[in-house]
Amino acid sequence: MNPKAILQKLAAKRRERAQIGQIAPLIDRDYYLTQNPDVAAAGIDPVLHYLREGWREGRDPAPEFSTAAYLAAHPEAEAQNLNPLLHKLAQAAALPAYEPTADEIALARDAFDADFYLAQNPDIARAGLDPLLHYLRTGWREGSDPHPDFSTDGYLSINRDVAQGGQHPLLHYLQYGRAEGRLLPTPLEHRAGTMPGIAAIREEFDAAFYLSQYPDVRESGADPVEHYWLTGWREGRDPTPEFSTRHYLESNPDLLTAALPMNPFWHYLVSGRAEGRAPRHPGGERVERLRHMLPLEDEIAARPAKPAPDALLSGAEIAALILKPGAAPDRLIFALGHDNYLRVSGGVQFCIHREQQVANDQGAAYLNLHPWRPLPRLAHDPDPLMGLVLNGAEIGVAPVSAVVMAARLIAPRLDDLRVVIHQLLGHLPEQVTRLIAATGRGEAWLWLHDYITLCPSPALLRNGVSFCGAPPVTSTECGLCRFGAERISHLDRIRALFQAARIHVVAPSQVALDLWRRAGDLPAASETVLPHATLAGPDPVDAPEDAGDPHPITLGFAGIPLPHKGWPLFENLLIRHRRDPRFRFVYFGVGEPSLFAAERVPVHVTADAPDAMIDAIAASGCDLILHWASCHETFSLSTYEAMVGGAFVVTNAGSGNVAAVVRRTGRGVVLADQDDLTAFLNDGRAARLAAASRASRAAGLPQRRMGAMIHDLWQRADPAAREARR
């Protein structure tokens, strides 16, 4: 080779080495090798490969830089066969450095993370340059980011006026953008998971918990740690069961008032924990619910609007549907509920469905009316809209006055019209009185599924958290409760209903009737205890001494995962024992709770499938069902289902009829409090009870006889009618 050619080759190598040094900080080696396994398999240096061939093949050097997009935006680079990274650097170098003022330097200092910046730009560290000054002068033009929560390129891309005006992105945000409410994009570098912030939280982040809590993240396929770092914390999501993002931010407002907001979990791990800052409220989920509770009317106002249908049924149309040719009912039952029992799963809904089927079997028509817009109190609207379900089929929506008119039109043509009240939430008692009068009987039957006749809070939970027992309306307890002000007029309206019509009170258990009598003095026309179901069959047996170790103990939760049913406690047990081989956790129901360490068994109990829960519990081999009610349960179908399915029930002393049934049958245990429950799980009692549950299953299970709901009472009172309908 001639000397000239040798010199040219050496110059080319020097030029290539210089170019490698220029673009190396902009190439994410791990990302490049992961995205390009052929390069990794060949053992080629990713920087060299991108410089020589990768960019021509459309490969991307880092997740935040698209080769194709850059060349499309800069056709001159492609025309001149220029590597896009080198072109970008050359453009930045051609611009004069920005010279910040002393005030701008001071303003930017609090929003600048030097460690973060140097980790992105190791060449700046090696050169010994001041990182803040470098960013303010030239770094921003190179696309470097000053902080884990600020993306230079991202801010410019969504704020074109800033980019087109050549303004400094960070200074613009601090001086104007923040006050204007402009979006604050986070660095795209974090999407690679290589930045120090993500690395700091990844080790203690509970990905399984996060994905189970937030199905939208799970379905998106996003990295859960990355999602939390970029956006999840801003949305109030929690990275672990033990850390509450919302509580930590509310307790440490300095994190949000900093020049750039700090990720709360990162702050807790790097400094907050050592400083003694609490990751959750020490009072637990009950206190957190209280802290974020809205006043009653504010909660109603915040609910999504539910516009009325274009066509509403008139009284004449409702009457025509009930009396349509071929139906020919001899009687009609108006049943009041708080939601659509065909669409919502629950105990009250099951009872209405069961009652409807028995009515239809006996030749009666059954019209369920429920608020079109569900409410957490009685209706204030003088003529609220009602959804109507006739004989198990939805027929439309009508103002309640139209239902009253239909009753007046139908009354002369049928032998009997009756009103059964399952729930008054969302109803207008004054219109209920008119409906009762329109039947011509002047009486109605009211189920004590709950205590809505004593308080707007049906479960008698003060502020939705603590059982209160319905104290006098003038009590301090009511004065401190979100339902207190509403309760004054509520009780007056309920009393007016009882005074205007003969109301027969029907309680599903003696404990429910006893509390209702003790806490109120409403003038009932009669009072009856009528259980929804009864148990018959063998008594439970003790576990044999040689039963052996029952581990793992299967502990389940059955039904809707509501706080007053004990769901938060079940969740806490699951979290605490998720790595404990002694326990297996199972949820049975149609709810979508945030489970990450429990099995989920979908169960939808209806009048058409009344044994669905029983069958599911039996099939799973469940040993114990936790029913830790914070309210006074009036019956609890799930308790009966658990026992017939072969499980014993673990409950608390204040659970009303749940505790009464457990004591009466011996199929479970009644514990004093949560401390007793903790001890129960660890001192051998849970193992012994699980062994007894298994032994009792082997010896034979009890049988459940479902009642006919209100029809049992009516037929008991009128044997002649019962015989006539057989």
Secondary structure, DSSP 8 states (H G I E B T S, - for coil): --HHHHHHHHHHHHHHHHHHHHHGGG--HHHHHHH-HHHHHHT--HHHHIIIIITTTT--SBTTB-HHHHHHH-HHHHHTT--HHHHHHHHHHHS------HHHHHHHHTT--HHHHHHH-HHHHHHT--HHHHIIIIITTTT--SBTTB-HHHHHHH-HHHHHTT--HHHHIIIIIHHHT------GGGGGT-SHHHHHHHTT--HHHHHHH-HHHHHHT--HHHHHHHTGGGGT--SBTTB-HHHHHHH-THHHHSSS---HHHHIIIIITTTT--SS-TTHHHHHHHHT---HHHHHHHS------S----HHHHHHHHT-TTT--SEEEEEE-SS-TTT--SHHHHHHHHHHHHHHHTTEEEEEEEESS--SS---SSS-EEEEEETTEEEEEEEHHHHHHHHHHHGGGSSEEEEEES--TT--HHHHHHHHHHTTS-EEEEE-SS-TTT-SSTT-EETTTEE-----TTSHHHHTSTTHHHHHHHHHHHHHHHHHSEEEEEESSHHHHHHHHHH-----SEEEE--SEEEES-------TT-----SEEEEEES---GGGTHHHHHHHHHHTTT-TTEEEEEEES-----SSSEEEE----SSSTTHHHHHHHHHT--EEEE--SS-BS--HHHHHHHHTT-EEEEETTSBHHHHHHHHH-SEEEESSHHHHHHHHHSSHHHHHHHHHHHHHHH---EEEE--THHHHHHHH-HHHHHHT-
